[in-house]
Amino acid sequence: MENQKLGRQTFQPGSPPVIIGFGSAAGNKESSGPLGRHFDHTCKDDKFGAKTWEQAESAMQGLALDAALKRAGLHTQDLDLMLAGDLLNQCIGSGYAARAAAVPFFGLYGACSTMGESLALATLLLSGGYGKYAAAVTSSHFCSAERQYRTPLEYGSQRTPTAQWTATASGAVVATNEVRPGPRVVRVTVGAVKDKGIKDANNMGAAMAPVEVRLGQYIANR
């Protein structure tokens, strides 16, 4: 079956790529939560042994990718493409992680959508025949995100009641266009920007709520 475009926003790969590996790493707060036992790597020190929070993001991406490759039965050099992003300027967390991987790299910036964006683009590239194996990776770090966007922790500012807590975590998946068992990405739907008039920069939850509602409705309908 050929690749198809359905309507204005949805793409259907003719040979849906298969997810053959996944991995994750998370900080101390996340490891103490209800999902804590499911992470591949956790650390009581949110710097993950590095000197800075930004370097910790790179370390988390490396750990998550290593776990995904191990489940896929692959090595870093087997990858044809790496698509990754984070919340930092110039995607430096992902850039340094990609430097260690030394494979063709797409740096992405989609904030909370980066994991979906990286997997969507990896799907389209693999279905187009531009490689056999691709990794989709993303990360965020509470401390580096605060320094980047809102109230750097060094300032000791009081957080507003609606302020969100950015996760200290990284996730990675490895996909292939080979015919193999596993979950397949059968369609990719790309969203369009809609301005809902949210003016409070700290209230990220309100800005993202419409997307989460639409996603919940889609899953329920499935």
Biotite code that builds the C-alpha atoms (Angstrom):
import biotite.structure as struc

atoms = struc.array([
    struc.Atom([0.000, 0.000, 0.000], chain_id="A", res_id=1, res_name="MET", atom_name="CA", element="C"),
    struc.Atom([1.258, 3.491, -0.846], chain_id="A", res_id=2, res_name="GLU", atom_name="CA", element="C"),
    struc.Atom([1.666, 6.374, 1.545], chain_id="A", res_id=3, res_name="ASN", atom_name="CA", element="C"),
    struc.Atom([-1.497, 8.462, 1.659], chain_id="A", res_id=4, res_name="GLN", atom_name="CA", element="C"),
    struc.Atom([-2.659, 11.825, 2.928], chain_id="A", res_id=5, res_name="LYS", atom_name="CA", element="C"),
    struc.Atom([-6.115, 11.714, 4.510], chain_id="A", res_id=6, res_name="LEU", atom_name="CA", element="C"),
    struc.Atom([-7.810, 15.096, 4.611], chain_id="A", res_id=7, res_name="GLY", atom_name="CA", element="C"),
    struc.Atom([-5.684, 18.117, 5.502], chain_id="A", res_id=8, res_name="ARG", atom_name="CA", element="C"),
    struc.Atom([-3.893, 16.870, 8.606], chain_id="A", res_id=9, res_name="GLN", atom_name="CA", element="C"),
    struc.Atom([-3.490, 13.100, 8.625], chain_id="A", res_id=10, res_name="THR", atom_name="CA", element="C"),
    struc.Atom([-0.852, 10.938, 6.937], chain_id="A", res_id=11, res_name="PHE", atom_name="CA", element="C"),
    struc.Atom([-1.106, 7.174, 6.567], chain_id="A", res_id=12, res_name="GLN", atom_name="CA", element="C"),
    struc.Atom([2.131, 5.280, 5.897], chain_id="A", res_id=13, res_name="PRO", atom_name="CA", element="C"),
    struc.Atom([1.833, 2.463, 3.397], chain_id="A", res_id=14, res_name="GLY", atom_name="CA", element="C"),
    struc.Atom([4.075, 0.267, 5.539], chain_id="A", res_id=15, res_name="SER", atom_name="CA", element="C"),
    struc.Atom([3.517, 1.408, 9.133], chain_id="A", res_id=16, res_name="PRO", atom_name="CA", element="C"),
    struc.Atom([6.785, 1.516, 11.117], chain_id="A", res_id=17, res_name="PRO", atom_name="CA", element="C"),
    struc.Atom([7.030, -0.776, 14.141], chain_id="A", res_id=18, res_name="VAL", atom_name="CA", element="C"),
    struc.Atom([8.200, 0.311, 17.594], chain_id="A", res_id=19, res_name="ILE", atom_name="CA", element="C"),
    struc.Atom([10.794, -2.244, 18.635], chain_id="A", res_id=20, res_name="ILE", atom_name="CA", element="C"),
    struc.Atom([12.347, -0.592, 21.666], chain_id="A", res_id=21, res_name="GLY", atom_name="CA", element="C"),
    struc.Atom([11.600, 1.918, 24.407], chain_id="A", res_id=22, res_name="PHE", atom_name="CA", element="C"),
    struc.Atom([13.425, 3.361, 27.370], chain_id="A", res_id=23, res_name="GLY", atom_name="CA", element="C"),
    struc.Atom([13.094, 5.980, 30.093], chain_id="A", res_id=24, res_name="SER", atom_name="CA", element="C"),
    struc.Atom([14.946, 7.847, 32.805], chain_id="A", res_id=25, res_name="ALA", atom_name="CA", element="C"),
    struc.Atom([13.521, 10.013, 35.566], chain_id="A", res_id=26, res_name="ALA", atom_name="CA", element="C"),
    struc.Atom([14.460, 12.137, 38.547], chain_id="A", res_id=27, res_name="GLY", atom_name="CA", element="C"),
    struc.Atom([13.873, 11.668, 42.249], chain_id="A", res_id=28, res_name="ASN", atom_name="CA", element="C"),
    struc.Atom([10.405, 13.287, 42.418], chain_id="A", res_id=29, res_name="LYS", atom_name="CA", element="C"),
    struc.Atom([9.140, 11.202, 39.502], chain_id="A", res_id=30, res_name="GLU", atom_name="CA", element="C"),
    struc.Atom([10.610, 7.990, 40.901], chain_id="A", res_id=31, res_name="SER", atom_name="CA", element="C"),
    struc.Atom([8.635, 8.552, 44.117], chain_id="A", res_id=32, res_name="SER", atom_name="CA", element="C"),
    struc.Atom([5.320, 8.730, 42.250], chain_id="A", res_id=33, res_name="GLY", atom_name="CA", element="C"),
    struc.Atom([2.925, 5.975, 41.137], chain_id="A", res_id=34, res_name="PRO", atom_name="CA", element="C"),
    struc.Atom([4.898, 5.348, 37.925], chain_id="A", res_id=35, res_name="LEU", atom_name="CA", element="C"),
    struc.Atom([8.258, 5.196, 39.673], chain_id="A", res_id=36, res_name="GLY", atom_name="CA", element="C"),
    struc.Atom([8.780, 1.452, 39.355], chain_id="A", res_id=37, res_name="ARG", atom_name="CA", element="C"),
    struc.Atom([8.244, 1.564, 35.577], chain_id="A", res_id=38, res_name="HIS", atom_name="CA", element="C"),
    struc.Atom([11.224, 3.799, 34.761], chain_id="A", res_id=39, res_name="PHE", atom_name="CA", element="C"),
    struc.Atom([14.357, 2.099, 33.478], chain_id="A", res_id=40, res_name="ASP", atom_name="CA", element="C"),
    struc.Atom([16.672, 4.519, 35.271], chain_id="A", res_id=41, res_name="HIS", atom_name="CA", element="C"),
    struc.Atom([16.091, 6.805, 38.249], chain_id="A", res_id=42, res_name="THR", atom_name="CA", element="C"),
    struc.Atom([18.453, 8.908, 40.325], chain_id="A", res_id=43, res_name="CYS", atom_name="CA", element="C"),
    struc.Atom([18.163, 10.482, 43.770], chain_id="A", res_id=44, res_name="LYS", atom_name="CA", element="C"),
    struc.Atom([20.467, 13.218, 42.526], chain_id="A", res_id=45, res_name="ASP", atom_name="CA", element="C"),
    struc.Atom([18.647, 15.246, 39.858], chain_id="A", res_id=46, res_name="ASP", atom_name="CA", element="C"),
    struc.Atom([21.993, 16.110, 38.298], chain_id="A", res_id=47, res_name="LYS", atom_name="CA", element="C"),
    struc.Atom([22.516, 12.445, 37.402], chain_id="A", res_id=48, res_name="PHE", atom_name="CA", element="C"),
    struc.Atom([26.146, 12.734, 38.409], chain_id="A", res_id=49, res_name="GLY", atom_name="CA", element="C"),
    struc.Atom([26.745, 15.726, 36.095], chain_id="A", res_id=50, res_name="ALA", atom_name="CA", element="C"),
    struc.Atom([27.895, 19.222, 37.048], chain_id="A", res_id=51, res_name="LYS", atom_name="CA", element="C"),
    struc.Atom([24.811, 21.096, 35.782], chain_id="A", res_id=52, res_name="THR", atom_name="CA", element="C"),
    struc.Atom([21.096, 20.500, 35.262], chain_id="A", res_id=53, res_name="TRP", atom_name="CA", element="C"),
    struc.Atom([21.522, 20.980, 31.525], chain_id="A", res_id=54, res_name="GLU", atom_name="CA", element="C"),
    struc.Atom([24.181, 18.270, 31.414], chain_id="A", res_id=55, res_name="GLN", atom_name="CA", element="C"),
    struc.Atom([21.800, 16.083, 33.412], chain_id="A", res_id=56, res_name="ALA", atom_name="CA", element="C"),
    struc.Atom([19.290, 16.289, 30.539], chain_id="A", res_id=57, res_name="GLU", atom_name="CA", element="C"),
    struc.Atom([21.883, 14.953, 28.125], chain_id="A", res_id=58, res_name="SER", atom_name="CA", element="C"),
    struc.Atom([22.699, 12.174, 30.558], chain_id="A", res_id=59, res_name="ALA", atom_name="CA", element="C"),
    struc.Atom([19.016, 11.228, 30.863], chain_id="A", res_id=60, res_name="MET", atom_name="CA", element="C"),
    struc.Atom([18.607, 11.108, 27.100], chain_id="A", res_id=61, res_name="GLN", atom_name="CA", element="C"),
    struc.Atom([21.620, 8.837, 26.833], chain_id="A", res_id=62, res_name="GLY", atom_name="CA", element="C"),
    struc.Atom([20.230, 6.475, 29.470], chain_id="A", res_id=63, res_name="LEU", atom_name="CA", element="C"),
    struc.Atom([16.767, 6.376, 27.869], chain_id="A", res_id=64, res_name="ALA", atom_name="CA", element="C"),
    struc.Atom([18.198, 5.761, 24.401], chain_id="A", res_id=65, res_name="LEU", atom_name="CA", element="C"),
    struc.Atom([20.504, 3.013, 25.654], chain_id="A", res_id=66, res_name="ASP", atom_name="CA", element="C"),
    struc.Atom([17.544, 1.231, 27.265], chain_id="A", res_id=67, res_name="ALA", atom_name="CA", element="C"),
    struc.Atom([15.490, 1.517, 24.063], chain_id="A", res_id=68, res_name="ALA", atom_name="CA", element="C"),
    struc.Atom([18.348, 0.195, 21.922], chain_id="A", res_id=69, res_name="LEU", atom_name="CA", element="C"),
    struc.Atom([18.901, -2.707, 24.293], chain_id="A", res_id=70, res_name="LYS", atom_name="CA", element="C"),
    struc.Atom([15.243, -3.738, 24.017], chain_id="A", res_id=71, res_name="ARG", atom_name="CA", element="C"),
    struc.Atom([15.471, -3.419, 20.238], chain_id="A", res_id=72, res_name="ALA", atom_name="CA", element="C"),
    struc.Atom([18.594, -5.575, 20.154], chain_id="A", res_id=73, res_name="GLY", atom_name="CA", element="C"),
    struc.Atom([20.524, -2.799, 18.417], chain_id="A", res_id=74, res_name="LEU", atom_name="CA", element="C"),
    struc.Atom([23.566, -0.618, 18.956], chain_id="A", res_id=75, res_name="HIS", atom_name="CA", element="C"),
    struc.Atom([23.839, 3.141, 18.494], chain_id="A", res_id=76, res_name="THR", atom_name="CA", element="C"),
    struc.Atom([25.700, 2.746, 15.210], chain_id="A", res_id=77, res_name="GLN", atom_name="CA", element="C"),
    struc.Atom([22.749, 0.788, 13.795], chain_id="A", res_id=78, res_name="ASP", atom_name="CA", element="C"),
    struc.Atom([20.573, 3.923, 13.839], chain_id="A", res_id=79, res_name="LEU", atom_name="CA", element="C"),
    struc.Atom([20.021, 5.760, 10.580], chain_id="A", res_id=80, res_name="ASP", atom_name="CA", element="C"),
    struc.Atom([18.321, 8.744, 12.217], chain_id="A", res_id=81, res_name="LEU", atom_name="CA", element="C"),
    struc.Atom([17.926, 10.336, 15.624], chain_id="A", res_id=82, res_name="MET", atom_name="CA", element="C"),
    struc.Atom([15.150, 12.858, 16.222], chain_id="A", res_id=83, res_name="LEU", atom_name="CA", element="C"),
    struc.Atom([15.284, 14.523, 19.620], chain_id="A", res_id=84, res_name="ALA", atom_name="CA", element="C"),
    struc.Atom([14.344, 17.661, 21.501], chain_id="A", res_id=85, res_name="GLY", atom_name="CA", element="C"),
    struc.Atom([14.151, 19.319, 24.896], chain_id="A", res_id=86, res_name="ASP", atom_name="CA", element="C"),
    struc.Atom([13.083, 22.663, 26.386], chain_id="A", res_id=87, res_name="LEU", atom_name="CA", element="C"),
    struc.Atom([16.425, 24.450, 26.215], chain_id="A", res_id=88, res_name="LEU", atom_name="CA", element="C"),
    struc.Atom([17.808, 27.064, 23.859], chain_id="A", res_id=89, res_name="ASN", atom_name="CA", element="C"),
    struc.Atom([19.243, 25.526, 20.688], chain_id="A", res_id=90, res_name="GLN", atom_name="CA", element="C"),
    struc.Atom([18.159, 22.075, 22.018], chain_id="A", res_id=91, res_name="CYS", atom_name="CA", element="C"),
    struc.Atom([21.530, 21.801, 23.758], chain_id="A", res_id=92, res_name="ILE", atom_name="CA", element="C"),
    struc.Atom([20.490, 18.840, 25.900], chain_id="A", res_id=93, res_name="GLY", atom_name="CA", element="C"),
    struc.Atom([19.605, 16.844, 22.810], chain_id="A", res_id=94, res_name="SER", atom_name="CA", element="C"),
    struc.Atom([22.547, 18.208, 20.862], chain_id="A", res_id=95, res_name="GLY", atom_name="CA", element="C"),
    struc.Atom([25.093, 16.928, 23.343], chain_id="A", res_id=96, res_name="TYR", atom_name="CA", element="C"),
    struc.Atom([23.296, 13.589, 23.604], chain_id="A", res_id=97, res_name="ALA", atom_name="CA", element="C"),
    struc.Atom([23.385, 13.370, 19.798], chain_id="A", res_id=98, res_name="ALA", atom_name="CA", element="C"),
    struc.Atom([27.079, 14.202, 19.811], chain_id="A", res_id=99, res_name="ARG", atom_name="CA", element="C"),
    struc.Atom([27.701, 11.114, 21.895], chain_id="A", res_id=100, res_name="ALA", atom_name="CA", element="C"),
    struc.Atom([25.471, 9.014, 19.607], chain_id="A", res_id=101, res_name="ALA", atom_name="CA", element="C"),
    struc.Atom([27.208, 10.293, 16.438], chain_id="A", res_id=102, res_name="ALA", atom_name="CA", element="C"),
    struc.Atom([24.313, 9.513, 14.064], chain_id="A", res_id=103, res_name="VAL", atom_name="CA", element="C"),
    struc.Atom([22.352, 11.817, 11.683], chain_id="A", res_id=104, res_name="PRO", atom_name="CA", element="C"),
    struc.Atom([20.397, 14.134, 13.975], chain_id="A", res_id=105, res_name="PHE", atom_name="CA", element="C"),
    struc.Atom([17.246, 16.265, 13.733], chain_id="A", res_id=106, res_name="PHE", atom_name="CA", element="C"),
    struc.Atom([16.919, 18.729, 16.629], chain_id="A", res_id=107, res_name="GLY", atom_name="CA", element="C"),
    struc.Atom([13.257, 19.414, 17.426], chain_id="A", res_id=108, res_name="LEU", atom_name="CA", element="C"),
    struc.Atom([11.444, 21.901, 19.619], chain_id="A", res_id=109, res_name="TYR", atom_name="CA", element="C"),
    struc.Atom([7.823, 21.187, 20.404], chain_id="A", res_id=110, res_name="GLY", atom_name="CA", element="C"),
    struc.Atom([7.765, 21.695, 24.190], chain_id="A", res_id=111, res_name="ALA", atom_name="CA", element="C"),
    struc.Atom([5.345, 19.112, 25.614], chain_id="A", res_id=112, res_name="CYS", atom_name="CA", element="C"),
    struc.Atom([4.628, 17.742, 22.142], chain_id="A", res_id=113, res_name="SER", atom_name="CA", element="C"),
    struc.Atom([8.250, 16.862, 21.325], chain_id="A", res_id=114, res_name="THR", atom_name="CA", element="C"),
    struc.Atom([7.849, 13.131, 21.983], chain_id="A", res_id=115, res_name="MET", atom_name="CA", element="C"),
    struc.Atom([4.852, 12.961, 19.674], chain_id="A", res_id=116, res_name="GLY", atom_name="CA", element="C"),
    struc.Atom([6.515, 15.212, 17.114], chain_id="A", res_id=117, res_name="GLU", atom_name="CA", element="C"),
    struc.Atom([9.729, 13.173, 17.027], chain_id="A", res_id=118, res_name="SER", atom_name="CA", element="C"),
    struc.Atom([7.843, 9.894, 16.672], chain_id="A", res_id=119, res_name="LEU", atom_name="CA", element="C"),
    struc.Atom([5.569, 11.361, 13.985], chain_id="A", res_id=120, res_name="ALA", atom_name="CA", element="C"),
    struc.Atom([8.501, 12.607, 11.902], chain_id="A", res_id=121, res_name="LEU", atom_name="CA", element="C"),
    struc.Atom([10.413, 9.369, 12.423], chain_id="A", res_id=122, res_name="ALA", atom_name="CA", element="C"),
    struc.Atom([7.347, 7.509, 11.143], chain_id="A", res_id=123, res_name="THR", atom_name="CA", element="C"),
    struc.Atom([7.140, 9.641, 8.003], chain_id="A", res_id=124, res_name="LEU", atom_name="CA", element="C"),
    struc.Atom([10.871, 9.328, 7.292], chain_id="A", res_id=125, res_name="LEU", atom_name="CA", element="C"),
    struc.Atom([10.917, 5.560, 7.776], chain_id="A", res_id=126, res_name="LEU", atom_name="CA", element="C"),
    struc.Atom([7.780, 5.070, 5.686], chain_id="A", res_id=127, res_name="SER", atom_name="CA", element="C"),
    struc.Atom([9.454, 7.141, 2.967], chain_id="A", res_id=128, res_name="GLY", atom_name="CA", element="C"),
    struc.Atom([12.378, 4.742, 2.915], chain_id="A", res_id=129, res_name="GLY", atom_name="CA", element="C"),
    struc.Atom([14.941, 7.182, 4.310], chain_id="A", res_id=130, res_name="TYR", atom_name="CA", element="C"),
    struc.Atom([16.456, 4.659, 6.693], chain_id="A", res_id=131, res_name="GLY", atom_name="CA", element="C"),
    struc.Atom([15.787, 1.395, 8.478], chain_id="A", res_id=132, res_name="LYS", atom_name="CA", element="C"),
    struc.Atom([16.054, 2.361, 12.146], chain_id="A", res_id=133, res_name="TYR", atom_name="CA", element="C"),
    struc.Atom([15.179, 5.681, 13.801], chain_id="A", res_id=134, res_name="ALA", atom_name="CA", element="C"),
    struc.Atom([15.196, 6.849, 17.399], chain_id="A", res_id=135, res_name="ALA", atom_name="CA", element="C"),
    struc.Atom([12.746, 9.409, 18.814], chain_id="A", res_id=136, res_name="ALA", atom_name="CA", element="C"),
    struc.Atom([13.915, 10.972, 22.075], chain_id="A", res_id=137, res_name="VAL", atom_name="CA", element="C"),
    struc.Atom([12.829, 13.821, 24.321], chain_id="A", res_id=138, res_name="THR", atom_name="CA", element="C"),
    struc.Atom([13.582, 15.187, 27.762], chain_id="A", res_id=139, res_name="SER", atom_name="CA", element="C"),
    struc.Atom([12.831, 17.951, 30.223], chain_id="A", res_id=140, res_name="SER", atom_name="CA", element="C"),
    struc.Atom([14.272, 18.961, 33.586], chain_id="A", res_id=141, res_name="HIS", atom_name="CA", element="C"),
    struc.Atom([12.417, 20.948, 36.210], chain_id="A", res_id=142, res_name="PHE", atom_name="CA", element="C"),
    struc.Atom([15.414, 23.016, 37.286], chain_id="A", res_id=143, res_name="CYS", atom_name="CA", element="C"),
    struc.Atom([16.659, 23.904, 33.813], chain_id="A", res_id=144, res_name="SER", atom_name="CA", element="C"),
    struc.Atom([13.103, 24.664, 32.644], chain_id="A", res_id=145, res_name="ALA", atom_name="CA", element="C"),
    struc.Atom([12.553, 27.066, 35.530], chain_id="A", res_id=146, res_name="GLU", atom_name="CA", element="C"),
    struc.Atom([15.794, 28.840, 34.673], chain_id="A", res_id=147, res_name="ARG", atom_name="CA", element="C"),
    struc.Atom([14.759, 28.980, 31.005], chain_id="A", res_id=148, res_name="GLN", atom_name="CA", element="C"),
    struc.Atom([11.162, 30.156, 31.342], chain_id="A", res_id=149, res_name="TYR", atom_name="CA", element="C"),
    struc.Atom([9.803, 31.325, 34.640], chain_id="A", res_id=150, res_name="ARG", atom_name="CA", element="C"),
    struc.Atom([11.483, 31.916, 38.001], chain_id="A", res_id=151, res_name="THR", atom_name="CA", element="C"),
    struc.Atom([15.067, 30.626, 38.281], chain_id="A", res_id=152, res_name="PRO", atom_name="CA", element="C"),
    struc.Atom([15.361, 28.619, 41.487], chain_id="A", res_id=153, res_name="LEU", atom_name="CA", element="C"),
    struc.Atom([18.319, 30.750, 42.559], chain_id="A", res_id=154, res_name="GLU", atom_name="CA", element="C"),
    struc.Atom([15.974, 33.740, 42.911], chain_id="A", res_id=155, res_name="TYR", atom_name="CA", element="C"),
    struc.Atom([13.844, 32.041, 45.561], chain_id="A", res_id=156, res_name="GLY", atom_name="CA", element="C"),
    struc.Atom([10.624, 33.408, 44.015], chain_id="A", res_id=157, res_name="SER", atom_name="CA", element="C"),
    struc.Atom([7.219, 32.213, 45.205], chain_id="A", res_id=158, res_name="GLN", atom_name="CA", element="C"),
    struc.Atom([5.415, 29.973, 42.718], chain_id="A", res_id=159, res_name="ARG", atom_name="CA", element="C"),
    struc.Atom([1.860, 30.889, 41.731], chain_id="A", res_id=160, res_name="THR", atom_name="CA", element="C"),
    struc.Atom([-0.919, 28.383, 42.576], chain_id="A", res_id=161, res_name="PRO", atom_name="CA", element="C"),
    struc.Atom([-1.387, 27.619, 38.861], chain_id="A", res_id=162, res_name="THR", atom_name="CA", element="C"),
    struc.Atom([2.310, 27.112, 38.076], chain_id="A", res_id=163, res_name="ALA", atom_name="CA", element="C"),
    struc.Atom([3.104, 23.735, 36.506], chain_id="A", res_id=164, res_name="GLN", atom_name="CA", element="C"),
    struc.Atom([5.905, 21.423, 37.604], chain_id="A", res_id=165, res_name="TRP", atom_name="CA", element="C"),
    struc.Atom([7.997, 20.378, 34.630], chain_id="A", res_id=166, res_name="THR", atom_name="CA", element="C"),
    struc.Atom([8.986, 16.713, 34.745], chain_id="A", res_id=167, res_name="ALA", atom_name="CA", element="C"),
    struc.Atom([12.601, 15.697, 35.211], chain_id="A", res_id=168, res_name="THR", atom_name="CA", element="C"),
    struc.Atom([12.594, 12.791, 32.801], chain_id="A", res_id=169, res_name="ALA", atom_name="CA", element="C"),
    struc.Atom([13.488, 11.470, 29.375], chain_id="A", res_id=170, res_name="SER", atom_name="CA", element="C"),
    struc.Atom([11.866, 8.956, 27.057], chain_id="A", res_id=171, res_name="GLY", atom_name="CA", element="C"),
    struc.Atom([13.053, 7.216, 23.913], chain_id="A", res_id=172, res_name="ALA", atom_name="CA", element="C"),
    struc.Atom([11.652, 4.815, 21.338], chain_id="A", res_id=173, res_name="VAL", atom_name="CA", element="C"),
    struc.Atom([13.306, 3.002, 18.458], chain_id="A", res_id=174, res_name="VAL", atom_name="CA", element="C"),
    struc.Atom([11.246, 2.268, 15.344], chain_id="A", res_id=175, res_name="ALA", atom_name="CA", element="C"),
    struc.Atom([11.896, 0.369, 12.133], chain_id="A", res_id=176, res_name="THR", atom_name="CA", element="C"),
    struc.Atom([10.299, -0.052, 8.724], chain_id="A", res_id=177, res_name="ASN", atom_name="CA", element="C"),
    struc.Atom([11.130, -3.758, 8.752], chain_id="A", res_id=178, res_name="GLU", atom_name="CA", element="C"),
    struc.Atom([8.248, -6.229, 8.979], chain_id="A", res_id=179, res_name="VAL", atom_name="CA", element="C"),
    struc.Atom([8.449, -7.216, 12.632], chain_id="A", res_id=180, res_name="ARG", atom_name="CA", element="C"),
    struc.Atom([6.004, -7.855, 15.480], chain_id="A", res_id=181, res_name="PRO", atom_name="CA", element="C"),
    struc.Atom([5.126, -4.982, 17.757], chain_id="A", res_id=182, res_name="GLY", atom_name="CA", element="C"),
    struc.Atom([2.955, -1.843, 17.975], chain_id="A", res_id=183, res_name="PRO", atom_name="CA", element="C"),
    struc.Atom([2.736, 0.031, 14.669], chain_id="A", res_id=184, res_name="ARG", atom_name="CA", element="C"),
    struc.Atom([2.268, 3.722, 13.954], chain_id="A", res_id=185, res_name="VAL", atom_name="CA", element="C"),
    struc.Atom([-0.536, 3.507, 11.418], chain_id="A", res_id=186, res_name="VAL", atom_name="CA", element="C"),
    struc.Atom([-1.386, 7.214, 11.114], chain_id="A", res_id=187, res_name="ARG", atom_name="CA", element="C"),
    struc.Atom([0.102, 10.588, 11.934], chain_id="A", res_id=188, res_name="VAL", atom_name="CA", element="C"),
    struc.Atom([-2.149, 13.596, 12.528], chain_id="A", res_id=189, res_name="THR", atom_name="CA", element="C"),
    struc.Atom([-0.486, 16.993, 12.633], chain_id="A", res_id=190, res_name="VAL", atom_name="CA", element="C"),
    struc.Atom([-2.216, 19.657, 14.709], chain_id="A", res_id=191, res_name="GLY", atom_name="CA", element="C"),
    struc.Atom([-2.891, 23.255, 13.734], chain_id="A", res_id=192, res_name="ALA", atom_name="CA", element="C"),
    struc.Atom([-2.233, 26.207, 16.042], chain_id="A", res_id=193, res_name="VAL", atom_name="CA", element="C"),
    struc.Atom([-5.348, 27.598, 17.735], chain_id="A", res_id=194, res_name="LYS", atom_name="CA", element="C"),
    struc.Atom([-5.189, 30.663, 19.965], chain_id="A", res_id=195, res_name="ASP", atom_name="CA", element="C"),
    struc.Atom([-7.493, 30.105, 22.957], chain_id="A", res_id=196, res_name="LYS", atom_name="CA", element="C"),
    struc.Atom([-6.662, 33.470, 24.504], chain_id="A", res_id=197, res_name="GLY", atom_name="CA", element="C"),
    struc.Atom([-4.695, 32.199, 27.507], chain_id="A", res_id=198, res_name="ILE", atom_name="CA", element="C"),
    struc.Atom([-2.669, 35.151, 28.794], chain_id="A", res_id=199, res_name="LYS", atom_name="CA", element="C"),
    struc.Atom([-1.174, 33.810, 32.046], chain_id="A", res_id=200, res_name="ASP", atom_name="CA", element="C"),
    struc.Atom([2.327, 32.592, 31.138], chain_id="A", res_id=201, res_name="ALA", atom_name="CA", element="C"),
    struc.Atom([2.449, 30.459, 34.290], chain_id="A", res_id=202, res_name="ASN", atom_name="CA", element="C"),
    struc.Atom([-0.818, 28.644, 33.575], chain_id="A", res_id=203, res_name="ASN", atom_name="CA", element="C"),
    struc.Atom([0.458, 26.106, 31.075], chain_id="A", res_id=204, res_name="MET", atom_name="CA", element="C"),
    struc.Atom([-2.252, 23.653, 32.083], chain_id="A", res_id=205, res_name="GLY", atom_name="CA", element="C"),
    struc.Atom([-4.990, 25.909, 30.720], chain_id="A", res_id=206, res_name="ALA", atom_name="CA", element="C"),
    struc.Atom([-3.097, 26.403, 27.480], chain_id="A", res_id=207, res_name="ALA", atom_name="CA", element="C"),
    struc.Atom([-2.739, 22.651, 26.953], chain_id="A", res_id=208, res_name="MET", atom_name="CA", element="C"),
    struc.Atom([-6.172, 21.585, 28.205], chain_id="A", res_id=209, res_name="ALA", atom_name="CA", element="C"),
    struc.Atom([-7.954, 21.773, 24.800], chain_id="A", res_id=210, res_name="PRO", atom_name="CA", element="C"),
    struc.Atom([-5.399, 19.399, 23.287], chain_id="A", res_id=211, res_name="VAL", atom_name="CA", element="C"),
    struc.Atom([-5.695, 16.984, 26.205], chain_id="A", res_id=212, res_name="GLU", atom_name="CA", element="C"),
    struc.Atom([-9.508, 16.992, 25.945], chain_id="A", res_id=213, res_name="VAL", atom_name="CA", element="C"),
    struc.Atom([-9.383, 16.290, 22.205], chain_id="A", res_id=214, res_name="ARG", atom_name="CA", element="C"),
    struc.Atom([-6.885, 13.474, 22.776], chain_id="A", res_id=215, res_name="LEU", atom_name="CA", element="C"),
    struc.Atom([-9.053, 11.986, 25.513], chain_id="A", res_id=216, res_name="GLY", atom_name="CA", element="C"),
    struc.Atom([-12.093, 12.081, 23.220], chain_id="A", res_id=217, res_name="GLN", atom_name="CA", element="C"),
    struc.Atom([-10.117, 10.397, 20.442], chain_id="A", res_id=218, res_name="TYR", atom_name="CA", element="C"),
    struc.Atom([-8.937, 7.591, 22.720], chain_id="A", res_id=219, res_name="ILE", atom_name="CA", element="C"),
    struc.Atom([-12.453, 7.097, 24.096], chain_id="A", res_id=220, res_name="ALA", atom_name="CA", element="C"),
    struc.Atom([-13.883, 6.896, 20.585], chain_id="A", res_id=221, res_name="ASN", atom_name="CA", element="C"),
    struc.Atom([-11.327, 4.262, 19.628], chain_id="A", res_id=222, res_name="ARG", atom_name="CA", element="C"),
])
